[in-house]
Amino acid sequence: MAIPSTDTPMLCPPCELEMELSEDQLHEAEVGLDRIRSASSPLSGIPRLQFRAVSLSDEQENFVMERFGMLFSSDPPMYDDDVMDSPTRTLPRGRRDPSNPASALGRVCPPDGQSHRPLEIAFNITGGPVQVIQLPNMKQWFIEEKCVASTPPYPVNDVVCHEVVRHAIALVINLADPNRGIHEEPIRIQSCVSFYEAT
């Protein structure tokens, strides 16, 4: 199940943001594509196989930082831990602190752990493999989640938990169409969400 995002906004639609690849890099993309196709299923959120297919030149790395520096950081973001937490912060009703309402908040369908990952390989919204651009000391970070169970860990009527695919904008090389060069494209990221089950 995927969250529709064909209208996902790009960071800078009117700008000229793409950078072409060299002949050697186009060949690297072709070799990487063959490797991915033999090891991955396009139905999953993130490929198990993670590697760098295409090596960037110094000029390309500088281009990336000049135009897309806002997408990169040296460390994983910390704010997601406050928003996307496990039930460990959820207190029983009788023990809730009325002076701190946020202490009683928890996710209906918590993930079985969550990790920020500087992905190298991902799938775009059509299931095609892409290389996510990563620099030596600056990374694009994404959260990957798996549901603990198909039902919430505490009673919630008519609610079920499912893993779905959300879409996030990333700077990539489309390995199936490397002539597009370095560009923005939505990629698939796995998340755990709750659904109301109509009866």
N, CA, C and O of each residue as an XYZ file, in Angstrom:
796
protein
N       0.848     -1.174      0.000
C       0.000      0.000      0.000
C       0.890      1.231      0.000
O       1.848      1.288      0.771
N       0.612      2.190     -0.815
C       1.460      3.380     -0.906
C       0.620      4.626     -0.750
O      -0.523      4.678     -1.204
N       1.177      5.611     -0.120
C       0.514      6.893      0.005
C       0.723      7.665     -1.293
O       1.866      7.923     -1.670
N      -0.359      8.042     -1.991
C      -0.178      8.740     -3.270
C       0.632     10.011     -3.084
O       0.399     10.780     -2.151
N       1.579     10.220     -3.975
C       2.364     11.451     -3.860
C       2.898     11.886     -5.213
O       4.023     12.371     -5.327
N       2.075     11.705     -6.235
C       2.514     12.089     -7.570
C       2.693     13.596     -7.688
O       3.348     14.086     -8.607
N       2.084     14.345     -6.717
C       2.211     15.791     -6.754
C       3.192     16.281     -5.697
O       3.136     17.439     -5.284
N       4.098     15.396     -5.257
C       5.088     15.782     -4.258
C       5.895     16.965     -4.765
O       6.507     16.881     -5.829
N       5.907     18.070     -4.019
C       6.617     19.266     -4.512
C       8.125     19.091     -4.458
O       8.653     18.526     -3.500
N       8.812     19.566     -5.471
C      10.255     19.574     -5.481
C      10.751     20.824     -4.759
O       9.982     21.760     -4.535
N      12.020     20.841     -4.399
C      12.568     21.968     -3.665
C      12.655     23.215     -4.528
O      12.455     24.325     -4.035
N      12.950     23.046     -5.801
C      13.177     24.220     -6.654
C      12.746     23.906     -8.077
O      13.604     23.775     -8.951
N      11.432     23.778     -8.349
C      10.959     23.366     -9.675
C      11.453     24.214    -10.831
O      11.775     23.649    -11.876
N      11.536     25.548    -10.712
C      11.936     26.332    -11.891
C      13.436     26.372    -12.131
O      13.879     26.881    -13.161
N      14.236     25.841    -11.192
C      15.682     25.964    -11.328
C      16.250     24.874    -12.232
O      15.664     23.802    -12.382
N      17.380     25.163    -12.816
C      18.114     24.167    -13.591
C      18.995     23.404    -12.610
O      20.071     23.877    -12.243
N      18.541     22.215    -12.181
C      19.192     21.533    -11.068
C      19.918     20.261    -11.465
O      20.656     19.703    -10.653
N      19.736     19.793    -12.665
C      20.328     18.521    -13.041
C      21.780     18.702    -13.489
O      22.155     19.745    -14.025
N      22.594     17.654    -13.255
C      23.979     17.652    -13.699
C      24.250     16.339    -14.381
O      23.981     15.275    -13.823
N      24.783     16.402    -15.586
C      24.989     15.197    -16.380
C      26.107     14.329    -15.811
O      26.982     14.793    -15.081
N      26.039     13.039    -16.180
C      27.069     12.082    -15.782
C      28.047     11.862    -16.927
O      27.708     12.063    -18.093
N      29.257     11.448    -16.587
C      30.264     11.131    -17.601
C      29.983      9.748    -18.187
O      29.135      9.016    -17.677
N      30.685      9.396    -19.243
C      30.513      8.069    -19.844
C      30.871      6.971    -18.849
O      30.186      5.951    -18.780
N      31.937      7.173    -18.080
C      32.316      6.174    -17.072
C      31.226      6.026    -16.012
O      30.947      4.918    -15.554
N      30.624      7.121    -15.632
C      29.564      7.061    -14.629
C      28.304      6.392    -15.176
O      27.615      5.673    -14.453
N      28.009      6.626    -16.437
C      26.870      5.942    -17.058
C      27.093      4.434    -17.058
O      26.157      3.664    -16.841
N      28.330      4.015    -17.302
C      28.649      2.583    -17.256
C      28.515      2.049    -15.832
O      27.998      0.950    -15.633
N      28.971      2.809    -14.845
C      28.829      2.392    -13.440
C      27.358      2.222    -13.082
O      26.992      1.292    -12.363
N      26.520      3.120    -13.583
C      25.078      3.024    -13.315
C      24.495      1.759    -13.918
O      23.649      1.109    -13.303
N      24.937      1.406    -15.110
C      24.452      0.193    -15.772
C      24.847     -1.057    -14.983
O      24.037     -1.966    -14.801
N      26.096     -1.094    -14.520
C      26.563     -2.232    -13.721
C      25.789     -2.303    -12.398
O      25.394     -3.385    -11.966
N      25.575     -1.146    -11.758
C      24.825     -1.116    -10.502
C      23.392     -1.574    -10.678
O      22.855     -2.279     -9.824
N      22.760     -1.176    -11.788
C      21.390     -1.577    -12.064
C      21.281     -3.093    -12.181
O      20.356     -3.688    -11.629
N      22.210     -3.724    -12.890
C      22.203     -5.179    -13.023
C      22.344     -5.855    -11.666
O      21.688     -6.862    -11.397
N      23.197     -5.301    -10.812
C      23.413     -5.867     -9.479
C      22.146     -5.774     -8.626
O      21.807     -6.716     -7.910
N      21.462     -4.657     -8.700
C      20.244     -4.465     -7.913
C      19.129     -5.368     -8.403
O      18.430     -5.984     -7.599
N      18.955     -5.452     -9.716
C      17.875     -6.274    -10.268
C      18.027     -7.743     -9.910
O      17.032     -8.464     -9.835
N      19.240     -8.195     -9.691
C      19.452     -9.594     -9.349
C      19.290     -9.868     -7.859
O      19.319    -11.022     -7.430
N      19.118     -8.788     -7.056
C      19.101     -8.985     -5.605
C      17.896     -8.383     -4.899
O      17.714     -8.642     -3.709
N      17.065     -7.593     -5.571
C      16.012     -6.849     -4.877
C      14.659     -7.036     -5.540
O      14.553     -7.408     -6.708
N      13.620     -6.761     -4.743
C      12.255     -6.748     -5.248
C      11.740     -5.320     -5.231
O      11.841     -4.652     -4.202
N      11.191     -4.827     -6.338
C      10.698     -3.448     -6.370
C       9.453     -3.222     -5.529
O       8.992     -2.088     -5.399
N       8.891     -4.310     -4.944
C       7.687     -4.174     -4.129
C       8.005     -3.728     -2.710
O       7.106     -3.287     -1.994
N       9.244     -3.831     -2.292
C       9.612     -3.453     -0.932
C       9.892     -1.964     -0.855
O      10.027     -1.291     -1.877
N       9.980     -1.449      0.384
C      10.226     -0.028      0.560
C      11.669      0.342      0.256
O      11.932      1.260     -0.521
N      12.608     -0.379      0.874
C      14.027     -0.090      0.718
C      14.752     -1.366      0.329
O      14.547     -2.398      0.969
N      15.588     -1.332     -0.692
C      16.331     -2.535     -1.077
C      17.266     -2.987      0.042
O      17.865     -2.166      0.737
N      17.381     -4.308      0.205
C      18.320     -4.827      1.209
C      19.761     -4.515      0.815
O      20.608     -4.253      1.669
N      20.023     -4.545     -0.479
C      21.377     -4.328     -0.975
C      21.684     -2.836     -0.971
O      21.003     -2.058     -1.639
N      22.712     -2.434     -0.219
C      23.104     -1.036     -0.127
C      24.568     -0.896     -0.552
O      25.461     -1.487      0.055
N      24.794     -0.122     -1.581
C      26.158      0.122     -2.053
C      26.154      1.385     -2.904
O      25.094      1.869     -3.300
N      27.326      1.911     -3.182
C      27.440      3.105     -4.024
C      27.758      2.668     -5.443
O      28.854      2.178     -5.716
N      26.806      2.845     -6.342
C      26.992      2.403     -7.722
C      27.849      3.385     -8.514
O      28.761      2.983     -9.236
N      27.552      4.661     -8.375
C      28.221      5.698     -9.165
C      29.042      6.587     -8.242
O      28.520      7.121     -7.264
N      30.320      6.748     -8.550
C      31.196      7.633     -7.782
C      31.134      9.049     -8.367
O      31.194      9.229     -9.583
N      31.014     10.038     -7.497
C      30.916     11.427     -7.943
C      32.291     12.078     -8.026
O      33.202     11.737     -7.272
N      32.422     12.996     -8.932
C      33.645     13.783     -9.038
C      33.614     14.910     -8.006
O      32.563     15.198     -7.433
N      34.756     15.544     -7.769
C      34.807     16.685     -6.849
C      33.889     17.807     -7.331
O      33.224     18.462     -6.528
N      33.858     18.022     -8.639
C      32.997     19.065     -9.200
C      31.529     18.774     -8.914
O      30.769     19.678     -8.568
N      31.133     17.511     -9.059
C      29.744     17.146     -8.802
C      29.398     17.278     -7.323
O      28.303     17.724     -6.979
N      30.320     16.896     -6.450
C      30.074     17.044     -5.018
C      29.912     18.514     -4.645
O      29.049     18.854     -3.835
N      30.726     19.385     -5.225
C      30.594     20.814     -4.961
C      29.261     21.346     -5.477
O      28.622     22.169     -4.823
N      28.843     20.873     -6.654
C      27.544     21.255     -7.221
C      26.410     20.868     -6.277
O      25.492     21.650     -6.028
N      26.494     19.655     -5.764
C      25.463     19.147     -4.858
C      25.358     20.036     -3.619
O      24.254     20.414     -3.225
N      26.476     20.369     -3.010
C      26.445     21.179     -1.791
C      25.981     22.602     -2.066
O      25.315     23.203     -1.223
N      26.318     23.151     -3.224
C      25.904     24.515     -3.558
C      24.400     24.599     -3.789
O      23.752     25.546     -3.343
N      23.849     23.621     -4.479
C      22.443     23.679     -4.859
C      21.514     22.966     -3.872
O      20.357     23.359     -3.722
N      22.007     21.927     -3.201
C      21.139     21.079     -2.382
C      21.644     20.892     -0.953
O      21.292     19.918     -0.289
N      22.467     21.825     -0.485
C      23.044     21.667      0.844
C      22.016     21.475      1.942
O      22.304     20.839      2.956
N      20.785     22.032      1.750
C      19.754     21.915      2.777
C      19.273     20.478      2.974
O      18.645     20.177      3.990
N      19.554     19.591      2.026
C      19.130     18.195      2.147
C      20.101     17.355      2.978
O      19.789     16.220      3.337
N      21.268     17.905      3.282
C      22.336     17.114      3.882
C      22.663     17.582      5.294
O      22.519     18.759      5.625
N      23.107     16.630      6.121
C      23.636     16.957      7.441
C      24.664     15.906      7.819
O      24.651     14.788      7.304
N      25.552     16.279      8.721
C      26.597     15.335      9.131
C      26.085     14.298     10.111
O      26.650     13.210     10.212
N      25.007     14.625     10.843
C      24.426     13.709     11.831
C      22.945     13.532     11.558
O      22.322     14.413     10.966
N      22.357     12.399     11.979
C      20.917     12.207     11.782
C      20.122     13.230     12.569
O      20.543     13.622     13.657
N      18.972     13.680     12.046
C      18.145     14.656     12.767
C      17.613     14.061     14.058
O      17.378     12.855     14.137
N      17.420     14.894     15.069
C      16.988     14.417     16.372
C      15.508     14.668     16.637
O      14.932     14.023     17.513
N      14.869     15.594     15.900
C      13.498     15.970     16.219
C      12.511     14.831     16.036
O      11.475     14.812     16.702
N      12.799     13.876     15.152
C      11.864     12.784     14.911
C      11.650     11.933     16.154
O      10.585     11.334     16.309
N      12.643     11.864     17.049
C      12.497     11.054     18.248
C      11.394     11.589     19.146
O      10.789     10.822     19.896
N      11.116     12.893     19.087
C      10.069     13.466     19.917
C       8.698     13.263     19.305
O       7.698     13.202     20.021
N       8.644     13.159     17.988
C       7.368     13.036     17.297
C       6.992     11.583     17.068
O       5.827     11.208     17.199
N       7.988     10.759     16.723
C       7.733      9.371     16.340
C       8.339      8.461     17.394
O       9.421      7.906     17.203
N       7.624      8.311     18.523
C       8.181      7.591     19.656
C       7.438      6.284     19.880
O       6.366      6.073     19.313
N       7.993      5.418     20.689
C       7.373      4.148     21.040
C       6.476      4.358     22.253
O       6.486      5.441     22.838
N       5.676      3.319     22.657
C       4.757      3.498     23.789
C       5.479      3.639     25.122
O       4.815      3.785     26.148
N       6.796      3.603     25.152
C       7.498      3.691     26.428
C       7.231      5.014     27.131
O       7.417      5.115     28.343
N       6.792      6.043     26.382
C       6.463      7.312     27.016
C       4.998      7.407     27.392
O       4.583      8.391     28.004
N       4.210      6.410     27.042
C       2.787      6.433     27.346
C       2.562      5.914     28.755
O       2.944      4.786     29.066
N       1.953      6.713     29.607
C       1.714      6.335     30.990
C       0.298      5.817     31.162
O      -0.605      6.287     30.469
N       0.066      4.855     32.072
C      -1.304      4.450     32.385
C      -2.120      5.656     32.817
O      -1.576      6.616     33.364
N      -3.450      5.609     32.568
C      -4.294      6.778     32.790
C      -4.140      7.327     34.207
O      -4.084      8.544     34.387
N      -4.070      6.452     35.225
C      -4.000      6.914     36.605
C      -2.674      7.548     36.963
O      -2.567      8.208     37.996
N      -1.641      7.362     36.118
C      -0.313      7.883     36.442
C       0.083      9.053     35.545
O       1.232      9.494     35.581
N      -0.842      9.554     34.751
C      -0.510     10.660     33.871
C      -0.298     11.938     34.669
O      -0.962     12.182     35.676
N       0.619     12.724     34.207
C       0.953     13.990     34.856
C       0.116     15.097     34.237
O       0.389     15.494     33.105
N      -0.907     15.618     34.941
C      -1.787     16.645     34.344
C      -1.039     17.917     33.983
O      -1.506     18.685     33.142
N       0.105     18.157     34.597
C       0.866     19.368     34.284
C       1.690     19.211     33.013
O       2.244     20.185     32.504
N       1.774     17.963     32.490
C       2.561     17.702     31.285
C       1.771     16.771     30.370
O       2.041     15.571     30.328
N       0.785     17.318     29.627
C      -0.065     16.475     28.772
C       0.734     15.660     27.772
O       0.324     14.557     27.413
N       1.853     16.174     27.320
C       2.632     15.451     26.305
C       3.196     14.147     26.845
O       3.511     13.243     26.071
N       3.331     14.035     28.183
C       3.884     12.812     28.747
C       2.967     11.624     28.528
O       3.404     10.479     28.641
N       1.684     11.879     28.212
C       0.724     10.801     28.016
C       0.581     10.403     26.559
O      -0.197      9.505     26.237
N       1.320     11.057     25.676
C       1.162     10.783     24.260
C       2.029      9.612     23.824
O       3.154      9.441     24.296
N       1.495      8.823     22.932
C       2.248      7.726     22.352
C       1.623      7.343     21.030
O       0.485      7.725     20.755
N       2.325      6.612     20.221
C       1.800      6.213     18.922
C       0.849      5.044     19.064
O       1.105      4.114     19.829
N      -0.247      5.092     18.328
C      -1.202      3.988     18.336
C      -0.534      2.726     17.806
O      -0.722      1.643     18.361
N       0.235      2.859     16.747
C       0.960      1.730     16.159
C       2.455      2.043     16.182
O       2.993      2.584     15.216
N       3.115      1.707     17.267
C       4.538      2.022     17.363
C       5.378      1.139     16.453
O       5.012     -0.011     16.210
N       6.470      1.638     15.956
C       7.354      0.817     15.136
C       8.238     -0.065     15.999
O       8.498      0.238     17.164
N       8.692     -1.151     15.417
C       9.632     -2.049     16.091
C      11.020     -1.456     15.930
O      11.857     -1.954     15.178
N      11.231     -0.372     16.666
C      12.478      0.361     16.489
C      12.401      1.209     15.229
O      11.603      0.929     14.334
N      13.206      2.217     15.160
C      13.271      3.060     13.970
C      14.696      3.560     13.847
O      15.358      3.842     14.846
N      15.146      3.665     12.652
C      16.541      4.043     12.463
C      16.662      5.075     11.353
O      16.026      4.967     10.304
N      17.495      6.078     11.610
C      17.865      7.008     10.553
C      18.933      6.339      9.715
O      19.927      5.841     10.242
N      18.726      6.328      8.413
C      19.667      5.650      7.541
C      20.123      6.563      6.418
O      19.298      7.191      5.755
N      21.414      6.642      6.200
C      21.903      7.353      5.011
C      21.889      6.393      3.824
O      22.918      5.817      3.469
N      20.721      6.228      3.216
C      20.540      5.236      2.154
C      21.469      5.485      0.977
O      21.742      6.631      0.620
N      21.941      4.425      0.389
C      22.702      4.504     -0.863
C      21.792      4.139     -2.042
O      21.852      4.774     -3.095
N      20.951      3.113     -1.860
C      20.050      2.642     -2.913
C      18.617      2.683     -2.388
O      18.351      2.285     -1.254
N      17.699      3.168     -3.219
C      16.281      3.205     -2.866
C      15.465      2.952     -4.128
O      16.021      2.811     -5.217
N      14.139      2.895     -3.974
C      13.228      2.777     -5.111
C      12.445      4.072     -5.251
O      12.063      4.684     -4.254
N      12.207      4.490     -6.496
C      11.364      5.656     -6.714
C       9.898      5.235     -6.691
O       9.597      4.073     -6.421
N       8.987      6.157     -6.968
C       7.556      5.860     -6.799
C       7.036      4.857     -7.821
O       5.962      4.288     -7.623
N       7.761      4.629     -8.897
C       7.345      3.622     -9.876
C       8.068      2.289     -9.666
O       7.886      1.352    -10.442
N       8.888      2.209     -8.615
C       9.595      0.961     -8.328
C      10.953      0.846     -8.981
O      11.586     -0.208     -8.908
N      11.412      1.905     -9.618
C      12.724      1.872    -10.261
C      13.834      2.171     -9.272
O      13.654      3.011     -8.390
N      14.981      1.506     -9.393
C      16.079      1.736     -8.460
C      16.807      3.036     -8.745
O      17.066      3.391     -9.895
N      17.130      3.736     -7.663
C      17.888      4.976     -7.764
C      19.028      4.942     -6.751
O      18.938      4.287     -5.713
N      20.084      5.652     -7.070
C      21.156      5.855     -6.094
C      20.914      7.182     -5.395
O      20.813      8.226     -6.040
N      20.824      7.135     -4.079
C      20.672      8.345     -3.283
C      22.050      8.977     -3.117
O      22.991      8.315     -2.678
N      22.170     10.248     -3.466
C      23.462     10.922     -3.401
C      23.895     11.090     -1.944
O      23.180     11.685     -1.138
N      25.068     10.561     -1.620
C      25.663     10.740     -0.292
C      27.089     11.250     -0.477
O      27.808     10.806     -1.372
N      27.479     12.172      0.368
C      28.810     12.759      0.305
C      29.668     12.207      1.448
O      29.128     11.652      2.405
N      30.982     12.348      1.365
C      31.859     11.744      2.374
C      31.501     12.098      3.813
O      31.498     11.220      4.676
N      31.200     13.364      4.089
C      30.914     13.784      5.463
C      29.533     14.386      5.644
O      29.206     14.874      6.726
N      28.721     14.355      4.597
C      27.375     14.917      4.652
C      26.415     13.923      4.011
O      26.667     13.418      2.917
N      25.302     13.644      4.709
C      24.399     12.589      4.272
C      22.961     13.092      4.154
O      22.579     14.079      4.783
N      22.169     12.389      3.329
C      20.720     12.524      3.326
C      20.183     11.416      4.234
O      20.459     10.237      4.008
N      19.410     11.798      5.268
C      18.949     10.834      6.269
C      17.462     10.554      6.093
O      16.685     11.458      5.784
N      17.066      9.280      6.295
C      15.665      8.876      6.178
C      15.330      7.903      7.314
O      16.196      7.161      7.777
N      14.069      7.913      7.759
C      13.627      7.000      8.812
C      12.943      5.797      8.185
O      12.062      5.945      7.338
N      13.348      4.615      8.601
C      12.704      3.379      8.173
C      12.037      2.736      9.378
O      12.627      2.674     10.457
N      10.784      2.247      9.198
C      10.030      1.659     10.303
C       9.434      0.312      9.917
O       9.129      0.052      8.753
N       9.278     -0.544     10.939
C       8.517     -1.786     10.822
C       7.548     -1.853     11.987
O       7.901     -1.485     13.108
N       6.322     -2.320     11.737
C       5.321     -2.400     12.801
C       5.676     -3.508     13.791
O       6.192     -4.559     13.413
N       5.388     -3.248     15.067
C       5.577     -4.269     16.099
C       4.627     -5.437     15.857
O       5.022     -6.599     15.943
N       3.364     -5.113     15.553
C       2.327     -6.138     15.351
C       1.236     -5.556     14.470
O       1.264     -4.375     14.122
N       0.269     -6.403     14.111
C      -0.823     -5.950     13.251
C      -1.925     -5.239     14.030
O      -2.834     -4.663     13.432
N      -1.851     -5.276     15.358
C      -2.810     -4.568     16.203
C      -2.043     -3.725     17.216
O      -0.892     -4.033     17.525
N      -2.669     -2.654     17.743
C      -1.986     -1.807     18.725
C      -1.633     -2.587     19.988
O      -2.320     -3.554     20.317
N      -0.577     -2.193     20.705
C      -0.167     -2.904     21.923
C      -1.082     -2.643     23.109
O      -0.968     -3.320     24.131
N      -2.000     -1.662     22.994
C      -2.989     -1.398     24.036
C      -4.333     -1.251     23.347
O      -4.382     -0.918     22.163
N      -5.449     -1.495     24.075
C      -6.774     -1.582     23.437
C      -7.194     -0.315     22.707
O      -7.303      0.757     23.302
N      -7.426     -0.459     21.412
C      -7.998      0.597     20.585
C      -8.965     -0.088     19.635
O      -8.553     -0.884     18.791
N     -10.242      0.215     19.767
C     -11.256     -0.479     18.980
C     -11.128     -0.192     17.487
O     -10.933      0.948     17.065
N     -11.245     -1.266     16.702
C     -11.338     -1.179     15.238
C     -10.136     -0.491     14.586
O     -10.276      0.157     13.548
N      -8.970     -0.632     15.188
C      -7.758     -0.060     14.623
C      -6.764     -1.171     14.331
O      -6.540     -2.049     15.164
N      -6.168     -1.129     13.144
C      -5.150     -2.106     12.769
C      -3.876     -1.354     12.365
O      -3.914     -0.179     12.001
N      -2.753     -2.068     12.443
C      -1.467     -1.478     12.105
C      -0.954     -2.077     10.796
O      -1.006     -3.289     10.588
N      -0.465     -1.216      9.930
C       0.069     -1.679      8.650
C       1.362     -0.942      8.328
O       1.555      0.215      8.702
N       2.237     -1.644      7.624
C       3.408     -0.984      7.063
C       3.033     -0.448      5.692
O       2.500     -1.177      4.856
N       3.308      0.806      5.470
C       2.993      1.451      4.197
C       4.248      2.123      3.668
O       5.259      2.246      4.360
N       4.151      2.542      2.450
C       5.260      3.254      1.828
C       4.901      4.725      1.730
O       3.892      5.087      1.124
N       5.732      5.574      2.330
C       5.570      7.009      2.146
C       6.641      7.479      1.159
O       7.573      6.741      0.839
N       6.496      8.689      0.693
C       7.429      9.209     -0.299
C       8.167     10.415      0.263
O       7.570     11.285      0.896
N       9.454     10.454      0.025
C      10.290     11.565      0.475
C      11.145     12.038     -0.694
O      11.645     11.233     -1.478
N      11.304     13.350     -0.800
C      12.145     13.906     -1.860
C      13.609     13.640     -1.540
O      14.055     13.865     -0.415
N      14.351     13.166     -2.525
C      15.782     12.910     -2.350
C      16.522     13.352     -3.601
O      15.946     13.447     -4.684
N      17.775     13.612     -3.433
C      18.659     13.898     -4.564
C      19.256     12.571     -5.008
O      19.891     11.877     -4.213
N      19.054     12.212     -6.280
C      19.363     10.848     -6.716
C      19.982     10.824     -8.119
O      20.032     11.823     -8.836
N      20.446      9.623     -8.458
C      20.747      9.245     -9.834
C      19.820      8.088    -10.161
O      19.864      7.053     -9.497
N      18.987      8.249    -11.169
C      18.079      7.172    -11.568
C      18.896      6.151    -12.356
O      19.314      6.419    -13.483
N      19.122      4.978    -11.759
C      20.010      3.992    -12.382
C      19.404      3.374    -13.645
O      20.135      2.863    -14.493
N      18.080      3.417    -13.774
C      17.443      2.915    -14.992
C      17.437      3.967    -16.100
O      17.223      3.642    -17.268
N      17.669      5.214    -15.735
C      17.703      6.305    -16.712
C      18.792      7.299    -16.296
O      18.490      8.453    -15.991
N      20.061      6.858    -16.281
C      21.142      7.704    -15.758
C      21.419      8.947    -16.586
O      22.111      9.853    -16.122
N      20.893      9.008    -17.802
C      21.095     10.207    -18.617
C      20.421     11.440    -18.013
O      20.709     12.567    -18.415
N      19.537     11.227    -17.059
C      18.915     12.363    -16.374
C      19.909     13.039    -15.433
O      19.676     14.166    -14.996
N      21.000     12.371    -15.121
C      22.015     12.954    -14.249
C      21.572     13.014    -12.803
O      20.736     12.226    -12.360
N      22.148     13.964    -12.069
C      21.819     14.167    -10.662
C      20.589     15.066    -10.586
O      20.591     16.166    -11.139
N      19.539     14.606     -9.904
C      18.286     15.358     -9.883
C      17.457     14.971     -8.661
O      17.781     14.011     -7.961
N      16.396     15.717     -8.411
C      15.459     15.407     -7.333
C      14.419     14.402     -7.812
O      13.981     14.441     -8.961
N      14.030     13.495     -6.906
C      13.000     12.512     -7.236
C      12.437     11.938     -5.933
O      13.201     11.710     -4.995
N      11.121     11.695     -5.846
C      10.569     11.059     -4.649
C      11.026      9.595     -4.564
O      11.066      8.889     -5.571
N      11.368      9.154     -3.357
C      11.738      7.756     -3.121
C      10.799      7.133     -2.104
O      10.123      7.837     -1.354
N      10.764      5.806     -2.084
C       9.903      5.067     -1.164
C      10.611      4.846      0.173
O      11.765      4.422      0.220
N       9.887      5.144      1.264
C      10.379      4.901      2.614
C       9.299      4.151      3.382
O       8.131      4.539      3.341
N       9.667      3.096      4.072
C       8.695      2.283      4.799
C       8.339      2.908      6.136
O       9.225      3.342      6.873
N       7.017      2.961      6.466
C       6.531      3.518      7.717
C       5.468      2.599      8.307
O       4.854      1.807      7.592
N       5.255      2.709      9.615
C       4.197      1.976     10.305
C       3.091      2.973     10.670
O       3.348      3.981     11.328
N       1.858      2.681     10.235
C       0.752      3.603     10.486
C      -0.474      2.835     10.976
O      -0.543      1.611     10.868
N      -1.428      3.574     11.512
C      -2.675      2.977     12.004
C      -3.815      3.284     11.036
O      -3.863      4.348     10.419
N      -4.731      2.321     10.922
C      -5.911      2.475     10.071
C      -7.159      2.114     10.873
O      -7.135      1.207     11.705
N      -8.236      2.828     10.613
C      -9.518      2.478     11.177
C     -10.138      1.399     10.319
O     -10.286      1.576      9.110
N     -10.506      0.274     10.932
C     -11.058     -0.870     10.204
C     -12.571     -0.786     10.255
O     -13.179     -1.087     11.282
N     -13.177     -0.382      9.158
C     -14.633     -0.247      9.095
C     -15.298     -1.616      9.132
O     -14.816     -2.564      8.512
N     -16.407     -1.718      9.861
C     -17.133     -2.989      9.972
C     -18.459     -2.901      9.278
O     -19.214     -3.873      9.263
